[in-house]
Amino acid sequence: MNFVEELKWRGMIHDIMPNTETQLAKELTSAYVGIDPTADSLHIGHLVSIMMLKHFQLSGHKPIVLVGGATGMIGDPSGKSQERNLLTEKVLRHNQEALKKQLAKLLDFDSNAENKAELVNNYDWMKDYSFLDFIREIGKHLTVNYMMSKDSVKKRLSSESKSGMSFTEFTYQLVQGTDFLHLYKEKNCKIQMGGSDQWGNITTGTELIRRKEQGEAFAITCPLITKADGGKFGKTESGNIWLDPNYTSPYKFYQFWLNVSDEDAEKYIKIFTLLTQSEISELVSTHKENPHFRDLQKRLAEEITVMVHSKEEFDSAVNASKILFGKATSEQLASIDEDTFLAVFEGVPQFEVNKQKIESELSIIDLLAEETQIFPSKGEARRTIKGNGLSINKEKFTDIEGTINKSFLLNDKYILVQKGKKNYFLVKVV
């Protein structure tokens, strides 16, 4: 597989340094991507550069993931309007281990292949640098004029930013350049990849390698991913879409991809899946014939949920998705775990009922109109049941004299009440 050609048709190349393709054709080459360990989970914004590394590995080359322990202690000014919080070493180490587990699902770290992936932390080599060593060995090779010419620096020093830029942040590109220099010398790493906002920092590294080692190094950046409506990719009202299921449930993760626009789905399926060009072309054609079936979104959501989580989590998310659209059975409802169940019914009105009342059996009418306010009156509850308009746990409930007991509990604590087709209520038994 030709790595650069693969990225081009997928729309994943923004800038590429001259002679990069020549280097890749010449020999097995190492490339790295830096990840800021400010959290103990990746989010989908990280996936673009990780997918670059995945394609790089599939094309026979060696990917290196650099966890920015040292740079995370400084804060990258690129694309930021203010300085970020600095992290302790203990937090950085914890985050590094968490990120490694997630990355292991996406890259091959464990085989005996010559191009197996590697994880490094720049704190390991930066921590021993004294300030005097750094300014003598690194600082003297790049002029302030060169550093000031970078867009990330210009923007922060312009009138757009009232806070200006600290010396700490100004030195960021030197620290990142030092990473590239270190990996070039110690790992024979000749390429750095990242988002287009990193071009300035990456080329500082190639320039440092040229001046200090008289070596040749290369840079590839991908476009920053945006949404068709101009909104920020990967952000929702509740924040980032994380890869850690404790932060973003597999159901919510699946739903995010399922609900992207047609235009975005056509772009994302090239970037975030390993489907071939012909497979994607066929999917796009089929989707355009019947866009209401959302075939493109469904396949995108399937591919990426299975890749990041698992086939089992994907199946569970699909089952959970059917619940809100009236197609699920009570068995499917009972089979999903509590976190997924609560994610599906997030925002649905909830009521609490004493567990003892359920254990001693509670009349359905009392449950609906006395213990909860699902119905304003017993009369309305009876009329709805007679009119076949009530479901309990996705099953029609037609007995106005009926009772509810603990056999109705989902996950030992919930009862799902549905009034009509779309009005859901959650009864929590405590």
N, C-alpha and C positions, 0 to 999 in steps of 0.2 A: 504494500500500500504506500502510495506517495503521500507523505504527511501533509505537505503544503497544499497539494491539489485537493486532498480530502477536506482540509479546513476551508479552502476557498469556496467550494460549492456549498458548504454548510453555512457560509456567511460569517465565519469565525476569525477572519483576519482583518485587522484594521491597519496595522503597519508591520512591515517586515524589513529587516536590514539587508542591504545588498549582500550577495554571496551566501546567504543562509542555506538556500537549496543546494548549492554546491557542496557545502559542508556536510549536509545530511546524506547526500549521494555518495560521499567519499568514505564514510565509516560510521560504525555505531557511535552515536553521539549522546551525551547527557544534557538534559535541560532541566531547569528548576523553576518552580513557582513558589512565591512566598505567601504564607497565610498568617495573618495577624491573630495571635491567640488571645484575643480580648474576651472570648467566651469559651465555654466548654462544649460547644457544638458548632458545627458548620451550619450556615444557612444557604438557601438556594442561590444567593448571589455568588457564593464561592464555587458553585458547580460549574460555571463557565470555564474557569481556568483549570479545574480538575478534569473536565471533559477534554480539554486540550492535552493534558498529560496522559489521559487514557488513550486517546488516538495516537499520541506519540509512542506509547508503549506498544500498542497494537501494530504500529508500523516498524517495530523492531528496535526502537531506541529506548534509552534508559531515563525514566522520570525520577526527579528528586523533589520532594516536598520540603520546603524550608519553613519551619515554625519560627516566627519572628519573636523569640523570647527577648532579645535585646532591643529590637526595634519596637516591640510592644511596650517597652518601658519608656520609649520616647514619644511615639505618636507621629504618624505620617501626615504631613500637611496637604497632600494631594486630595482635592475634592472636598476638603474640610474647611469650615469657616471659623473653627475655634480649636484650641488645644484639647486633647483627650486626657482622661484620667490615666495615671501611670499604675502599673501592676507590680505586685510583689513576686519574688521568685517562686514562692510556694504555690500561688495561684497559677502562675505560668506553667509550672510542671504538671499540675492537675489538668489544666486545659490541654496541654500537649498530649497527655495519655488518652484523654477523651477523643481528641481529634484523630489520633492514630487509629483508634477502633473504627471510626466512621470511614476513614480513608481506605482501610483494609477491605471494605466492601466494594470499593470502586477501582482500586489499583492492586496489582499483584506484588505484594511485599515478600511472599513466603516461598515462592518456587525456587528452583535451582538455576533458573534462566539467567543468562548473562545480563539481561536488561531488566532484572527485577527492580521494583521501586525501592527507594530509600527515603527515610525521614531523618532530617537533621534539625538542630536548633541553634540559631546563631548566637544564643547566649553562651553556648559552650566555648566558642572561640573569642567572643567579644569581652567576656568577663575578666580576662587576664590582661587586656590592653590597659596600659596606664594612659593618662591623658597626654603625657609628653610623647610616648610611643606613637600614639594615634596621630597627633599633629605633625610629627616628624616623618612617619612612614606613609601616611595617607594624605594628610592635609596639604603637604607641599606640592603634590602632583596636580592639583586642580585649583585654578584661580577662582577668586571670588566673582570675577566677571562671568566666568563660565557657569558657576552655580546660580548667579542672579538671573541668568538668561532663561532658566527653566520656568515654564508656565505656572507650575504649582507655587513657586516662590513669588513670581510677579503678581499673581492674583491675591495672595495673602498680604503683600506689601502695598497693594493698590487701595484706593479709597473705599472699595467694597467691604473691606474688613476693618472694623474700628479697633479690634484688639491687636492688630499687627501680628508679628511672628516672633516667637522666642528663638534664642540662639540654639536651644535644644532641637527645635523642629528644623531650623535652618541646616543643621548638620545631618539631618535624616538621610539625605541623598548620599552623603559620604559613608554613612554606616551601611546603607544598602549596597553601595558600590563595593565596600569592603567584603560583604557577603559574597558577591559575585567573584571578586578577586580570590577569596579563600577557596571557594568551590572550584574555581578554575585551576588553582594550584594543587589542591588536595584531591579533587575528584575528577579532574580533567573535564569539568563542566563548561561547555562553550556557548550555551544558549540560556537566556532568561526569558520567561513568558509571563504575561499578566494582562490586566485590563489596559485600555488605551490611556487611562489617566496615569499609568505608571511609566509611560514612555520616557519621560525625563529622568526618573530615577534609574531606570534600566540602562539607558544610554550613558549615564554617569559611570555605571559599572564597566561598560565596554570601553569607555574612554580611559578609565583607571587602569584596566588590564593592558590597553595599548601603550599607555605612557610608562607604566611601572614594569611590565613584563615583556613589552614589545610583542605582545600576543594579539591574536584576533578572536574576538568574541561577538556574539550575535544577539539580536532581540526580535521577538515576535509579540505583538499585542493583538488582543481581540476587542471588538467594539463593546462599549458599555451597553448592556441590554436594557432596552426601554419598552414600555407598553405602547400599543398603537394610539391610545388616547393621551399619551404624554405623561401618564402617571409613573411612579417609581416601581420598577420591576421587583417582585418579591415582597412588597410591603402590603399589609392588609390593615384594617382598622385595629386589629389586636397586635400588630407588629410584624416582625420577620416571620417567614416560613422556615422553620428550623428542620434539620435532619434528625435531631434527637426526638424520639417519640414522646419523651416526657415534656417537651416544650411545644411541639406541634404533633398532634396525634396522626397516625397514618391515615385515618379517615379525613381529617382536615387537609392533610398534605395532598391526598388524592383529589379532594374537592377543589383545591386551588387550581390544579392543572385542568380538571374537567370543566371549569368555569371560565377559562381564558377565551378571548374573542377569536373568531375565525382567523383573522389576520395574524394575531399573535401565535395561535396554534401552528400555523404554517411555518412561522419562523422558529418557534421553540422546538418543534419536532426534529429539526435539522441539528439544533445545538445540543439538546439534552437526551438524545437517544442514539443508539448505534445502528438504527435502520439504514439500509442502503439507499442510494439516490433513486434507484428504480422503484423500490418499495414505497418511498415517500412520495414520488411522483404519482404512483397509482393511487395511494391514499388521498392525495390532494384532489385528484380527478374525481374519485368516488364521492368525496365530501362535497365538492362543488355541485354535483348532480342532485344531492339530497342533503343540503346543509343542516336541515332540522334534525337529522339523525345524529349529528355531532360525532361522526366517525373519527375525525381527526383528533378531537379533544379526548375521546375515549381511548384511542390507541396511545396518545401521548401520556395520558394519566396512568395507563397500565404499564407502559415501558419504564417510566421513571419511578413509579411506586415500587415495582418489583425490584428494580436495581438498587434503590436506596433502602428499602425495607425488606420485603420478601413476597413471594407468591401468596403465602398464607395471609399476610397483612392486606395485600391487594384484594384477595377474595373477600375478606372480612369487610373491607371498605365498600366493595361493590354491594354486598348484602345489606350493609347499613344504609347505603344510598337509596335502596329500593323502599326502605321503610317509609320515608316521607312522601313517596309517590303511590302509596296504596298497593304496591305489588308484593310486599313481604308477607310471610306467614308468621304465625306466633312462634313457630320453631326457629325461624331465622332471627326473630327478635330476641329470643331467649339465648341464642348461641353467641351473640356479640358480647364482648367484654364490657365492663362498667365504663371505662374511659371512653370507648367508642360510643357507647350508648348515650353518655352525657354530652359528647361532642355533637351527636346527631340532633339532640334536643336542646342544645344551648339556646337560651332565650325564650324557651317555651314556659308559660306560667307554671309555677310549682306550688304544691300545697303539702303540708306535713300532717300525718295522721298517726295517732298513738298505736304502737304495735299490738298492744293488748286487745284493742277493739277489733283488729283484723283477725287475730288468733281466735277470738271468740265468735267470729263471723259477724259481719256488718252488712245491713241491708244496702243494696245498690243505691236506693233512693236517698238513704241517710248519708252515704258516702258522697254522693254528688251534690246534695243541696244543704247538708248540715255540717258535716265534717270538713267540707271544702266549699268553695264558692264557684264550682264549675257551672252550676245552674243557679239562677236567682231564686228558684222555688221548686218544691217537690212536684208541683203540677207540671211545670215545664219539663222537668226530668222525665216524668211518666210519659208525656206526649212524645218526647223525642225517642224514647225506647219503643213505644208503640209504633212510631213511624219508621222504625228500622234505622234510626240515625245515630245509634251509639255503638261504639266498638271498645272493647277492653282488650288490651294487648293484641291489637290487630284482628280480633275475632268479634263478629257481630254479637251484641248482647241484647236479647229480646224479651227477657223475663222480668217484668216490673216487680215481681215478688222475690227476685233472686237475691243472693247474698255473695259477698266477697270474703274470701279467707286467704290463709297464707299460701295456698297452692297457686294463687294468682301472682305472687311476687316474682319479679324479674331481678336477678342478681341479689335475691333475698331482701330487697328493700324498695323496689319501685313497681308502680302500676301505671301503665300508659292508658290514658283515657282519650278517646277521639270522638269529637262531637261534629257530625257532618263529615265532609270530605277533608277539610283542611285545618280544623281547629283541634290542636293537640294540647293536652294538659298532663303534667307529671305529678303523680302522688308519691311522695316519699314517706315510707313507713319507718318511724323512729321509736 
